[in-house]
């Protein structure tokens, strides 16, 4: 039993063939998604960020409390502040805090503390988890809820023809100052968004086959 108003489910059932065809087509399109670090400074169409965030905000969340905040940075000065602060943290991380095991794992990718994409990308979305505060209730399953929302946003941007990168500087407290957010909001991911740079190249990676990632009981 529910104590809130209900409405009919706004989804129509597909035929079995259409169901499989839709799932296969979606999987094929998502298989082309790649993270990039070289962005074109070309502006992106007005409205696409808003629609991607609208899709993200439709994600399921614990008790429907929707514990997320999406801060969109497009101002060059603000993006410069973000890059400088992120690189300061990343420089310390790579030189002192990162384990040898982690550095060895990412070495083939060629990543380091330098993060020029935070300035080059026309937009950067900083996603915050919203925890209990003066104007926000105690949330439930925050990381799970926000993680699902971020995945839906990345999917929307990819299907729109844009590229993204999931950047997670460590630690992230500096993002509250850069983005002017209160302490009950905690950053979880930084997402540069834009078109790939001309002739961009990405690592030749493979995905695990379905037989390795799926278990049927």
DOMI-683993 format. One record per residue (C-alpha): residue number from 1; x, y, z. Coordinates in pm, whole numbers, plus 32768, in hexadecimal, padded with zeros to 4 digits. Example, Ala and Ser with C-alpha at 12.3 -4.5 7.8 and 13.67 -1.06 7.14 Angstrom:
<nodes>
<node><nr>1</nr><X>84CE</X><Y>7E3E</Y><Z>830C</Z></node>
<node><nr>2</nr><X>8557</X><Y>7F96</Y><Z>82CA</Z></node>
</nodes>
This chain:
<nodes>
<node><nr>1</nr><X>8000</X><Y>8000</Y><Z>8000</Z></node>
<node><nr>2</nr><X>8073</X><Y>8162</Y><Z>7FB7</Z></node>
<node><nr>3</nr><X>800B</X><Y>82A6</Y><Z>805D</Z></node>
<node><nr>4</nr><X>8062</X><Y>8383</Y><Z>7F32</Z></node>
<node><nr>5</nr><X>7F97</X><Y>83C1</Y><Z>7DF8</Z></node>
<node><nr>6</nr><X>7FD1</X><Y>82D3</Y><Z>7CD8</Z></node>
<node><nr>7</nr><X>7FB7</X><Y>82F1</Y><Z>7B5C</Z></node>
<node><nr>8</nr><X>7FB8</X><Y>81EE</Y><Z>7A45</Z></node>
<node><nr>9</nr><X>8113</X><Y>8178</Y><Z>79DC</Z></node>
<node><nr>10</nr><X>8169</X><Y>8247</Y><Z>78A3</Z></node>
<node><nr>11</nr><X>820F</X><Y>8128</Y><Z>77E9</Z></node>
<node><nr>12</nr><X>817E</X><Y>804D</Y><Z>76D7</Z></node>
<node><nr>13</nr><X>81F0</X><Y>7EE5</Y><Z>76B8</Z></node>
<node><nr>14</nr><X>82B6</X><Y>7E8F</Y><Z>757E</Z></node>
<node><nr>15</nr><X>829D</X><Y>7D4A</Y><Z>74C0</Z></node>
<node><nr>16</nr><X>83A5</X><Y>7C44</Y><Z>7520</Z></node>
<node><nr>17</nr><X>8462</X><Y>7C83</Y><Z>73DB</Z></node>
<node><nr>18</nr><X>845C</X><Y>7DFC</Y><Z>740C</Z></node>
<node><nr>19</nr><X>84CD</X><Y>7DD3</Y><Z>7573</Z></node>
<node><nr>20</nr><X>8603</X><Y>7D11</Y><Z>750C</Z></node>
<node><nr>21</nr><X>8645</X><Y>7DF6</Y><Z>73E2</Z></node>
<node><nr>22</nr><X>8637</X><Y>7F2C</Y><Z>74BD</Z></node>
<node><nr>23</nr><X>871C</X><Y>7E97</Y><Z>75C4</Z></node>
<node><nr>24</nr><X>8818</X><Y>7E26</Y><Z>74BD</Z></node>
<node><nr>25</nr><X>8817</X><Y>7F76</Y><Z>740C</Z></node>
<node><nr>26</nr><X>884F</X><Y>802D</Y><Z>7552</Z></node>
<node><nr>27</nr><X>896C</X><Y>7F46</Y><Z>75B4</Z></node>
<node><nr>28</nr><X>8A0D</X><Y>7F77</Y><Z>745D</Z></node>
<node><nr>29</nr><X>89FC</X><Y>80F1</Y><Z>747E</Z></node>
<node><nr>30</nr><X>8A87</X><Y>80EF</Y><Z>75DD</Z></node>
<node><nr>31</nr><X>8BA4</X><Y>800C</Y><Z>7571</Z></node>
<node><nr>32</nr><X>8C2B</X><Y>8135</Y><Z>74AC</Z></node>
<node><nr>33</nr><X>8C41</X><Y>8211</Y><Z>75E3</Z></node>
<node><nr>34</nr><X>8DA4</X><Y>8269</Y><Z>7644</Z></node>
<node><nr>35</nr><X>8E38</X><Y>8353</Y><Z>7743</Z></node>
<node><nr>36</nr><X>8F13</X><Y>845E</Y><Z>76A6</Z></node>
<node><nr>37</nr><X>900B</X><Y>855D</Y><Z>772B</Z></node>
<node><nr>38</nr><X>9031</X><Y>8633</Y><Z>75F4</Z></node>
<node><nr>39</nr><X>8F04</X><Y>8715</Y><Z>75C0</Z></node>
<node><nr>40</nr><X>8EB2</X><Y>8811</Y><Z>74B4</Z></node>
<node><nr>41</nr><X>8E68</X><Y>896E</Y><Z>753F</Z></node>
<node><nr>42</nr><X>8D45</X><Y>8981</Y><Z>7449</Z></node>
<node><nr>43</nr><X>8C03</X><Y>89EB</Y><Z>74FB</Z></node>
<node><nr>44</nr><X>8AFF</X><Y>88DE</Y><Z>752C</Z></node>
<node><nr>45</nr><X>8990</X><Y>8910</Y><Z>74CD</Z></node>
<node><nr>46</nr><X>88C2</X><Y>89DB</Y><Z>75C1</Z></node>
<node><nr>47</nr><X>87DB</X><Y>8902</Y><Z>768E</Z></node>
<node><nr>48</nr><X>8892</X><Y>87B6</Y><Z>7673</Z></node>
<node><nr>49</nr><X>892A</X><Y>87CD</Y><Z>77D0</Z></node>
<node><nr>50</nr><X>87D9</X><Y>8822</Y><Z>7865</Z></node>
<node><nr>51</nr><X>8732</X><Y>86F8</Y><Z>77BB</Z></node>
<node><nr>52</nr><X>8848</X><Y>860C</Y><Z>782B</Z></node>
<node><nr>53</nr><X>8821</X><Y>8681</Y><Z>7991</Z></node>
<node><nr>54</nr><X>86A7</X><Y>8661</Y><Z>7972</Z></node>
<node><nr>55</nr><X>86DE</X><Y>84F7</Y><Z>790E</Z></node>
<node><nr>56</nr><X>87CF</X><Y>84C5</Y><Z>7A31</Z></node>
<node><nr>57</nr><X>86D6</X><Y>8558</Y><Z>7B24</Z></node>
<node><nr>58</nr><X>85D6</X><Y>8450</Y><Z>7ABD</Z></node>
<node><nr>59</nr><X>86AF</X><Y>8341</Y><Z>7B5B</Z></node>
<node><nr>60</nr><X>8626</X><Y>8272</Y><Z>7C7A</Z></node>
<node><nr>61</nr><X>8696</X><Y>82DF</Y><Z>7DD3</Z></node>
<node><nr>62</nr><X>866D</X><Y>826C</Y><Z>7F39</Z></node>
<node><nr>63</nr><X>8517</X><Y>82E0</Y><Z>7FBA</Z></node>
<node><nr>64</nr><X>8506</X><Y>83BC</Y><Z>7E81</Z></node>
<node><nr>65</nr><X>85D5</X><Y>84C5</Y><Z>7F33</Z></node>
<node><nr>66</nr><X>86A5</X><Y>8505</Y><Z>7DF9</Z></node>
<node><nr>67</nr><X>87EA</X><Y>8554</Y><Z>7EB3</Z></node>
<node><nr>68</nr><X>88A9</X><Y>85F2</Y><Z>7D95</Z></node>
<node><nr>69</nr><X>891B</X><Y>8745</Y><Z>7D1C</Z></node>
<node><nr>70</nr><X>89AD</X><Y>8788</Y><Z>7BC2</Z></node>
<node><nr>71</nr><X>8A89</X><Y>88BD</Y><Z>7BAA</Z></node>
<node><nr>72</nr><X>8AD2</X><Y>8926</Y><Z>7A43</Z></node>
<node><nr>73</nr><X>8C0F</X><Y>89F1</Y><Z>7A0A</Z></node>
<node><nr>74</nr><X>8C33</X><Y>8AA9</Y><Z>78BF</Z></node>
<node><nr>75</nr><X>8CD9</X><Y>8BEE</Y><Z>792A</Z></node>
<node><nr>76</nr><X>8E4B</X><Y>8BE8</Y><Z>78C3</Z></node>
<node><nr>77</nr><X>8EB9</X><Y>8C8C</Y><Z>7A08</Z></node>
<node><nr>78</nr><X>8DFF</X><Y>8B8C</Y><Z>7AD9</Z></node>
<node><nr>79</nr><X>8E87</X><Y>8A6B</Y><Z>7A0A</Z></node>
<node><nr>80</nr><X>8FE6</X><Y>8AF7</Y><Z>7A39</Z></node>
<node><nr>81</nr><X>8FAE</X><Y>8AFA</Y><Z>7BB1</Z></node>
<node><nr>82</nr><X>8F36</X><Y>8993</Y><Z>7B9D</Z></node>
<node><nr>83</nr><X>9065</X><Y>8922</Y><Z>7AD7</Z></node>
<node><nr>84</nr><X>9160</X><Y>89CE</Y><Z>7BBC</Z></node>
<node><nr>85</nr><X>90C2</X><Y>893D</Y><Z>7CF6</Z></node>
<node><nr>86</nr><X>909D</X><Y>87E1</Y><Z>7C5F</Z></node>
<node><nr>87</nr><X>9204</X><Y>87D8</Y><Z>7BE2</Z></node>
<node><nr>88</nr><X>9285</X><Y>883F</Y><Z>7D38</Z></node>
<node><nr>89</nr><X>91D3</X><Y>8715</Y><Z>7DD7</Z></node>
<node><nr>90</nr><X>9234</X><Y>8629</Y><Z>7CBF</Z></node>
<node><nr>91</nr><X>93A2</X><Y>8691</Y><Z>7CCC</Z></node>
<node><nr>92</nr><X>93AA</X><Y>8638</Y><Z>7E3F</Z></node>
<node><nr>93</nr><X>92EF</X><Y>84F5</Y><Z>7DFC</Z></node>
<node><nr>94</nr><X>93D5</X><Y>847A</Y><Z>7CE8</Z></node>
<node><nr>95</nr><X>9513</X><Y>84DE</Y><Z>7D9D</Z></node>
<node><nr>96</nr><X>94C2</X><Y>8476</Y><Z>7F04</Z></node>
<node><nr>97</nr><X>9370</X><Y>83D6</Y><Z>7F48</Z></node>
<node><nr>98</nr><X>933B</X><Y>82E0</Y><Z>7E2C</Z></node>
<node><nr>99</nr><X>93A6</X><Y>8179</Y><Z>7E6A</Z></node>
<node><nr>100</nr><X>94A9</X><Y>80D5</Y><Z>7D8B</Z></node>
<node><nr>101</nr><X>93A2</X><Y>7FD5</Y><Z>7D2A</Z></node>
<node><nr>102</nr><X>92B2</X><Y>80E3</Y><Z>7CB2</Z></node>
<node><nr>103</nr><X>93BE</X><Y>819C</Y><Z>7BF1</Z></node>
<node><nr>104</nr><X>941E</X><Y>805A</Y><Z>7B45</Z></node>
<node><nr>105</nr><X>92B3</X><Y>8014</Y><Z>7AE9</Z></node>
<node><nr>106</nr><X>927E</X><Y>8165</Y><Z>7A3E</Z></node>
<node><nr>107</nr><X>93D9</X><Y>8182</Y><Z>79A4</Z></node>
<node><nr>108</nr><X>936A</X><Y>80F1</Y><Z>7852</Z></node>
<node><nr>109</nr><X>9265</X><Y>8208</Y><Z>7837</Z></node>
<node><nr>110</nr><X>9370</X><Y>8314</Y><Z>7849</Z></node>
<node><nr>111</nr><X>92AF</X><Y>83E8</Y><Z>7945</Z></node>
<node><nr>112</nr><X>9357</X><Y>84D5</Y><Z>7A37</Z></node>
<node><nr>113</nr><X>9301</X><Y>8606</Y><Z>7B0C</Z></node>
<node><nr>114</nr><X>92CD</X><Y>86EB</Y><Z>79E0</Z></node>
<node><nr>115</nr><X>915A</X><Y>8725</Y><Z>7994</Z></node>
<node><nr>116</nr><X>9140</X><Y>8818</Y><Z>786B</Z></node>
<node><nr>117</nr><X>8FED</X><Y>8788</Y><Z>780B</Z></node>
<node><nr>118</nr><X>8F53</X><Y>8840</Y><Z>7933</Z></node>
<node><nr>119</nr><X>8F8E</X><Y>8982</Y><Z>7871</Z></node>
<node><nr>120</nr><X>8F75</X><Y>8909</Y><Z>770B</Z></node>
<node><nr>121</nr><X>8E21</X><Y>885E</Y><Z>7727</Z></node>
<node><nr>122</nr><X>8D0B</X><Y>895E</Y><Z>76EC</Z></node>
<node><nr>123</nr><X>8C4E</X><Y>88E1</Y><Z>781E</Z></node>
<node><nr>124</nr><X>8CA9</X><Y>882D</Y><Z>795D</Z></node>
<node><nr>125</nr><X>8B9D</X><Y>878E</Y><Z>7A37</Z></node>
<node><nr>126</nr><X>8BF6</X><Y>875B</Y><Z>7BA5</Z></node>
<node><nr>127</nr><X>8B0A</X><Y>8664</Y><Z>7C4C</Z></node>
<node><nr>128</nr><X>8ACC</X><Y>867F</Y><Z>7DC1</Z></node>
<node><nr>129</nr><X>8A28</X><Y>8591</Y><Z>7EB4</Z></node>
<node><nr>130</nr><X>8930</X><Y>864E</Y><Z>7F90</Z></node>
<node><nr>131</nr><X>893F</X><Y>85E0</Y><Z>80FB</Z></node>
<node><nr>132</nr><X>8875</X><Y>8656</Y><Z>8229</Z></node>
<node><nr>133</nr><X>888E</X><Y>87CC</Y><Z>825F</Z></node>
<node><nr>134</nr><X>87C4</X><Y>88FE</Y><Z>82C2</Z></node>
<node><nr>135</nr><X>86EE</X><Y>88E6</Y><Z>8188</Z></node>
<node><nr>136</nr><X>870F</X><Y>8776</Y><Z>812C</Z></node>
<node><nr>137</nr><X>8689</X><Y>863F</Y><Z>81DC</Z></node>
<node><nr>138</nr><X>8754</X><Y>850C</Y><Z>8231</Z></node>
<node><nr>139</nr><X>8778</X><Y>8447</Y><Z>80EA</Z></node>
<node><nr>140</nr><X>878D</X><Y>82D0</Y><Z>80BD</Z></node>
<node><nr>141</nr><X>8869</X><Y>8205</Y><Z>7FCF</Z></node>
<node><nr>142</nr><X>8914</X><Y>8345</Y><Z>7F61</Z></node>
<node><nr>143</nr><X>8A3B</X><Y>82B3</Y><Z>7EA3</Z></node>
<node><nr>144</nr><X>8961</X><Y>81B3</Y><Z>7DF5</Z></node>
<node><nr>145</nr><X>8860</X><Y>82BB</Y><Z>7D91</Z></node>
<node><nr>146</nr><X>895E</X><Y>83B8</Y><Z>7D14</Z></node>
<node><nr>147</nr><X>8A26</X><Y>82AA</Y><Z>7C61</Z></node>
<node><nr>148</nr><X>88F4</X><Y>8241</Y><Z>7B9B</Z></node>
<node><nr>149</nr><X>88A7</X><Y>83AD</Y><Z>7B45</Z></node>
<node><nr>150</nr><X>8A09</X><Y>83EB</Y><Z>7AC9</Z></node>
<node><nr>151</nr><X>89F8</X><Y>82B5</Y><Z>79EE</Z></node>
<node><nr>152</nr><X>88B4</X><Y>832E</Y><Z>7954</Z></node>
<node><nr>153</nr><X>8949</X><Y>8486</Y><Z>7914</Z></node>
<node><nr>154</nr><X>8A7E</X><Y>83F4</Y><Z>786B</Z></node>
<node><nr>155</nr><X>899A</X><Y>831B</Y><Z>7797</Z></node>
<node><nr>156</nr><X>88C5</X><Y>8445</Y><Z>772F</Z></node>
<node><nr>157</nr><X>89F8</X><Y>8512</Y><Z>76CE</Z></node>
<node><nr>158</nr><X>8A8D</X><Y>83F1</Y><Z>7609</Z></node>
<node><nr>159</nr><X>894C</X><Y>83B3</Y><Z>7548</Z></node>
<node><nr>160</nr><X>8942</X><Y>8529</Y><Z>7500</Z></node>
<node><nr>161</nr><X>8A93</X><Y>8510</Y><Z>7452</Z></node>
<node><nr>162</nr><X>8B68</X><Y>85AA</Y><Z>7565</Z></node>
<node><nr>163</nr><X>8C94</X><Y>851B</Y><Z>761B</Z></node>
<node><nr>164</nr><X>8CDA</X><Y>8513</Y><Z>778F</Z></node>
<node><nr>165</nr><X>8DE5</X><Y>84B5</Y><Z>7889</Z></node>
<node><nr>166</nr><X>8DA5</X><Y>8445</Y><Z>79EF</Z></node>
<node><nr>167</nr><X>8EAB</X><Y>84FF</Y><Z>7AB9</Z></node>
<node><nr>168</nr><X>8EC8</X><Y>84BB</Y><Z>7C2F</Z></node>
<node><nr>169</nr><X>8FD3</X><Y>8593</Y><Z>7CD2</Z></node>
<node><nr>170</nr><X>9035</X><Y>8528</Y><Z>7E30</Z></node>
<node><nr>171</nr><X>8FD4</X><Y>85BD</Y><Z>7F1E</Z></node>
<node><nr>172</nr><X>8EAF</X><Y>8688</Y><Z>7E9B</Z></node>
<node><nr>173</nr><X>8E60</X><Y>8781</Y><Z>7FB0</Z></node>
<node><nr>174</nr><X>8EF1</X><Y>889F</Y><Z>7EE2</Z></node>
<node><nr>175</nr><X>8DCC</X><Y>887D</Y><Z>7DF3</Z></node>
<node><nr>176</nr><X>8CDD</X><Y>890F</Y><Z>7EF3</Z></node>
<node><nr>177</nr><X>8D9E</X><Y>8A56</Y><Z>7EE7</Z></node>
<node><nr>178</nr><X>8DC8</X><Y>8A58</Y><Z>7D6D</Z></node>
<node><nr>179</nr><X>8C56</X><Y>8A0D</Y><Z>7D39</Z></node>
<node><nr>180</nr><X>8BDA</X><Y>8AD9</Y><Z>7E62</Z></node>
<node><nr>181</nr><X>8B1F</X><Y>89B7</Y><Z>7F00</Z></node>
<node><nr>182</nr><X>8AC9</X><Y>8981</Y><Z>8071</Z></node>
<node><nr>183</nr><X>8B78</X><Y>887E</Y><Z>814A</Z></node>
<node><nr>184</nr><X>8A58</X><Y>8785</Y><Z>8140</Z></node>
<node><nr>185</nr><X>8A99</X><Y>875A</Y><Z>7FCB</Z></node>
<node><nr>186</nr><X>8BBD</X><Y>8673</Y><Z>7F7E</Z></node>
<node><nr>187</nr><X>8C56</X><Y>865D</Y><Z>7E24</Z></node>
<node><nr>188</nr><X>8C6D</X><Y>8503</Y><Z>7D8C</Z></node>
<node><nr>189</nr><X>8CD2</X><Y>8536</Y><Z>7C1F</Z></node>
<node><nr>190</nr><X>8D43</X><Y>8641</Y><Z>7B2B</Z></node>
<node><nr>191</nr><X>8CC6</X><Y>8613</Y><Z>79C8</Z></node>
<node><nr>192</nr><X>8D5E</X><Y>86DF</Y><Z>78AA</Z></node>
<node><nr>193</nr><X>8C6D</X><Y>86E5</Y><Z>7782</Z></node>
<node><nr>194</nr><X>8C9F</X><Y>8742</Y><Z>7616</Z></node>
<node><nr>195</nr><X>8CF5</X><Y>86D1</Y><Z>74B9</Z></node>
<node><nr>196</nr><X>8E34</X><Y>8607</Y><Z>7490</Z></node>
<node><nr>197</nr><X>8F5F</X><Y>86C2</Y><Z>7407</Z></node>
<node><nr>198</nr><X>8FA7</X><Y>868E</Y><Z>7294</Z></node>
<node><nr>199</nr><X>904B</X><Y>853E</Y><Z>724D</Z></node>
<node><nr>200</nr><X>9042</X><Y>84E2</Y><Z>73BD</Z></node>
<node><nr>201</nr><X>90C8</X><Y>8389</Y><Z>740E</Z></node>
<node><nr>202</nr><X>906E</X><Y>82AC</Y><Z>7535</Z></node>
<node><nr>203</nr><X>9110</X><Y>8174</Y><Z>75C9</Z></node>
<node><nr>204</nr><X>90BB</X><Y>8032</Y><Z>7514</Z></node>
<node><nr>205</nr><X>8FFF</X><Y>7F91</Y><Z>7634</Z></node>
<node><nr>206</nr><X>8F29</X><Y>7E5A</Y><Z>7639</Z></node>
<node><nr>207</nr><X>8DFC</X><Y>7E0B</Y><Z>7710</Z></node>
<node><nr>208</nr><X>8DCC</X><Y>7CC7</Y><Z>77CC</Z></node>
<node><nr>209</nr><X>8CE8</X><Y>7BDA</Y><Z>770D</Z></node>
<node><nr>210</nr><X>8B89</X><Y>7B9F</Y><Z>7789</Z></node>
<node><nr>211</nr><X>8BED</X><Y>7A44</Y><Z>77FF</Z></node>
<node><nr>212</nr><X>8CDB</X><Y>7AE1</Y><Z>78FF</Z></node>
<node><nr>213</nr><X>8BF4</X><Y>7BEA</Y><Z>798A</Z></node>
<node><nr>214</nr><X>8AA1</X><Y>7B3B</Y><Z>7989</Z></node>
<node><nr>215</nr><X>8A35</X><Y>7A19</Y><Z>7A65</Z></node>
<node><nr>216</nr><X>88EB</X><Y>7969</Y><Z>7A2A</Z></node>
<node><nr>217</nr><X>8862</X><Y>788F</Y><Z>7B43</Z></node>
</nodes>
